[in-house]
Amino acid sequence: MADGQLSNPTHPTPPTKDERLDRLRLVRSRRVGAVTFHRLMAEYGDARAALAALPGIARAAGVEDYEICPMGVIQAELKQGRALGATLLVHGEPDYPHALMDIPDAPPVLWALGDISLLNRPAIGMVGARNASSLGVRMARRLGTGLSDARFTVVSGLARGIDSAAHEAALEGPGRTIAVMAGGIDVIYPPENAALAAAIDAAGCRVSEHPPGLEPQARHFPMRNRIVAGLSRAVVVVEAAAKSGSLITARAALDYGREVMSVPGHPFDARASGCNILIRDGALLIRSPQDVLEALGAPSDGAPEPEIRLPPIPGPAAPRRPLKEVALLHSMILDRLGPSPLAEDQLMRDLNVTPAQLAPELLTLELDGRIARQPGGLLARVE
């Protein structure tokens, strides 16, 4: 095994060419997000059977005249991806990131540009404020340099501020960097990071779960953040407000069994309040790259590691009920919610369901961008 390369968990049989097309068609069909995709695959065994079942599932949810994604749309996406020089990675294939294989909401497909071998090397996520302070940017650069010199790949979201500083610093070392895109692989956001994206294409890797050409929307950023967390052995939050996307990444990291680390800040600086909250709640306090490396038991002298194994991650749970029943529950949840927030416990009483029945469906709807969580345990429908 190459130095520093992640161990390969047990993979299912790689999909055939036809199955690849069917899987892409399935995930591009309306109302099929990552969680729903994996449930369909678990229930029906392959993408072709799942596609055949989709119209009936949609009818059970009250959606008439449902049509699965046309093959012409898939062919156009593949043509566009090839024109960009991008590689399509399908869940279950050997080149698909091993670290993502066993998380329950793993992206079914990824478009990748650059060095895809980085996707299967030890990685550390780094996230933080877009309006970062000068000290925050300096810290991000210091961490990015130190971790890349220690042959860890730095994963971030190509945003302004902390993300940009981490990518730029990591590119200069042997670990290099991965940028996870909120929109299509060819849609650079923010636009001023076009030069940085080109540098990452040349020496690092960029990935997106969305089709080329898709403009990022608000709901895409939490989806991107979960991929940053899933790819990483640990997530370091450098500077973040109390309500920020960085804390969504930290929450996803905890859900996936990853380490969460945080750089402390001044109590009067709102940009550091989220970091301080994480430390109060048990995140490891980080002052330098050495703190990260020591926490992971990694050498800090730049020596290559023979092998790093990720902690075991629970695989996707088998569906608790048939997809038609799940679709009906989704419809009932959305019918009950509106633009005005409703307490989650009230929704549970209204629908006469248990927390165990409701929680996974709320997660699915949240990842699909159909509901939004608000402070105080409140839920609202996204119109």
BELWO-V731142 format. One record per residue. N is the residue number from 1. RES is the residue in one small letter. OMEGA is omega as a letter, one per 30 degrees, with the letter a starting at -180 (none if undefined). BURIAL is + if it has 9 or more other C-alpha atoms within 8 Angstrom, else -. Layout:
# BELWO-V731142
n = <N	N>
res = <RES	RES>
omega = <OMEGA	OMEGA>
burial = <BURIAL	BURIAL>
This chain:
# BELWO-V731142
n = <1	2	3	4	5	6	7	8	9	10	11	12	13	14	15	16	17	18	19	20	21	22	23	24	25	26	27	28	29	30	31	32	33	34	35	36	37	38	39	40	41	42	43	44	45	46	47	48	49	50	51	52	53	54	55	56	57	58	59	60	61	62	63	64	65	66	67	68	69	70	71	72	73	74	75	76	77	78	79	80	81	82	83	84	85	86	87	88	89	90	91	92	93	94	95	96	97	98	99	100	101	102	103	104	105	106	107	108	109	110	111	112	113	114	115	116	117	118	119	120	121	122	123	124	125	126	127	128	129	130	131	132	133	134	135	136	137	138	139	140	141	142	143	144	145	146	147	148	149	150	151	152	153	154	155	156	157	158	159	160	161	162	163	164	165	166	167	168	169	170	171	172	173	174	175	176	177	178	179	180	181	182	183	184	185	186	187	188	189	190	191	192	193	194	195	196	197	198	199	200	201	202	203	204	205	206	207	208	209	210	211	212	213	214	215	216	217	218	219	220	221	222	223	224	225	226	227	228	229	230	231	232	233	234	235	236	237	238	239	240	241	242	243	244	245	246	247	248	249	250	251	252	253	254	255	256	257	258	259	260	261	262	263	264	265	266	267	268	269	270	271	272	273	274	275	276	277	278	279	280	281	282	283	284	285	286	287	288	289	290	291	292	293	294	295	296	297	298	299	300	301	302	303	304	305	306	307	308	309	310	311	312	313	314	315	316	317	318	319	320	321	322	323	324	325	326	327	328	329	330	331	332	333	334	335	336	337	338	339	340	341	342	343	344	345	346	347	348	349	350	351	352	353	354	355	356	357	358	359	360	361	362	363	364	365	366	367	368	369	370	371	372	373	374	375	376	377	378	379	380	381	382	383>
res = <m	a	d	g	q	l	s	n	p	t	h	p	t	p	p	t	k	d	e	r	l	d	r	l	r	l	v	r	s	r	r	v	g	a	v	t	f	h	r	l	m	a	e	y	g	d	a	r	a	a	l	a	a	l	p	g	i	a	r	a	a	g	v	e	d	y	e	i	c	p	m	g	v	i	q	a	e	l	k	q	g	r	a	l	g	a	t	l	l	v	h	g	e	p	d	y	p	h	a	l	m	d	i	p	d	a	p	p	v	l	w	a	l	g	d	i	s	l	l	n	r	p	a	i	g	m	v	g	a	r	n	a	s	s	l	g	v	r	m	a	r	r	l	g	t	g	l	s	d	a	r	f	t	v	v	s	g	l	a	r	g	i	d	s	a	a	h	e	a	a	l	e	g	p	g	r	t	i	a	v	m	a	g	g	i	d	v	i	y	p	p	e	n	a	a	l	a	a	a	i	d	a	a	g	c	r	v	s	e	h	p	p	g	l	e	p	q	a	r	h	f	p	m	r	n	r	i	v	a	g	l	s	r	a	v	v	v	v	e	a	a	a	k	s	g	s	l	i	t	a	r	a	a	l	d	y	g	r	e	v	m	s	v	p	g	h	p	f	d	a	r	a	s	g	c	n	i	l	i	r	d	g	a	l	l	i	r	s	p	q	d	v	l	e	a	l	g	a	p	s	d	g	a	p	e	p	e	i	r	l	p	p	i	p	g	p	a	a	p	r	r	p	l	k	e	v	a	l	l	h	s	m	i	l	d	r	l	g	p	s	p	l	a	e	d	q	l	m	r	d	l	n	v	t	p	a	q	l	a	p	e	l	l	t	l	e	l	d	g	r	i	a	r	q	p	g	g	l	l	a	r	v	e>
omega = <a	a	l	a	l	l	a	l	a	a	l	l	a	a	l	l	l	l	l	l	a	l	l	l	l	a	l	l	a	l	l	l	a	a	l	l	a	l	l	a	l	a	a	l	l	a	a	l	l	l	l	a	a	a	l	l	l	l	l	l	l	a	a	l	l	l	l	a	a	l	l	l	l	l	l	l	l	l	a	l	l	l	l	a	a	l	l	l	a	l	a	l	a	a	l	a	a	a	a	a	a	l	a	a	l	l	a	l	l	l	a	l	l	a	a	l	l	a	l	l	l	a	l	l	l	a	l	a	l	l	a	l	l	l	l	l	l	a	l	l	l	l	a	l	a	a	l	l	l	l	l	l	a	a	l	a	l	l	l	l	a	a	a	a	a	l	a	a	a	a	a	a	a	l	l	a	l	l	l	a	l	l	l	a	a	a	a	l	g	a	a	l	a	a	l	l	l	l	l	l	a	a	a	a	l	a	l	l	a	l	l	l	a	l	a	l	a	a	a	a	l	l	l	a	a	l	l	a	a	a	a	l	l	l	l	l	a	a	a	l	a	l	a	l	l	l	l	l	l	l	l	l	l	l	a	l	l	l	l	a	a	l	a	l	a	a	a	a	a	a	a	a	l	l	a	l	l	l	l	a	l	l	a	l	a	l	a	l	a	l	l	a	l	a	a	a	a	l	a	a	l	l	l	l	a	a	l	l	l	l	a	a	l	l	l	a	l	a	a	a	l	a	l	l	l	l	l	l	l	l	l	l	a	l	a	a	l	l	l	a	l	l	a	a	l	l	a	l	a	a	a	l	l	l	a	l	a	a	a	a	l	l	l	a	l	l	l	l	a	l	l	l	l	a	l	l	a	a	l	l	l	a	none>
burial = <-	-	-	+	+	+	+	-	-	-	+	-	-	-	+	-	-	-	+	+	+	+	+	+	+	+	+	-	+	-	-	+	+	+	+	+	+	+	+	+	+	+	+	+	+	+	+	+	+	+	+	-	-	+	+	-	+	+	+	+	+	-	-	-	-	-	-	+	+	-	-	-	-	+	-	-	+	-	-	+	+	+	-	-	-	+	+	+	+	+	+	+	+	-	+	+	+	+	+	+	+	+	+	+	-	+	+	+	+	+	+	+	+	+	+	+	-	+	+	+	+	+	+	+	+	+	+	+	+	+	-	+	-	-	-	+	+	+	+	+	+	+	+	+	+	+	+	+	+	+	+	+	+	+	+	+	+	+	+	+	+	+	+	+	+	+	+	+	+	+	+	+	+	+	+	+	+	+	+	+	+	+	+	+	+	-	+	+	+	+	-	-	+	+	-	+	+	-	+	+	+	+	+	+	+	+	+	+	+	+	+	+	+	+	-	+	-	-	+	+	+	+	+	+	+	+	+	+	+	+	+	+	+	+	+	+	+	+	+	+	+	+	-	+	+	+	+	+	+	+	-	+	+	+	-	+	+	+	+	+	+	+	+	+	+	-	-	-	-	+	+	+	+	+	+	+	+	+	+	-	-	-	+	-	+	+	-	-	+	-	+	+	+	+	-	-	-	-	+	+	-	-	-	-	+	+	+	+	-	-	-	-	-	-	-	+	-	-	+	-	-	-	+	+	+	+	+	+	+	+	+	+	+	+	-	-	+	+	-	-	+	+	+	+	-	-	+	+	-	-	-	-	-	-	-	-	-	+	-	-	+	+	-	+	+	+	+	+	+	+	+	+	+	+	-	-	-	+	+	+	+	+	->
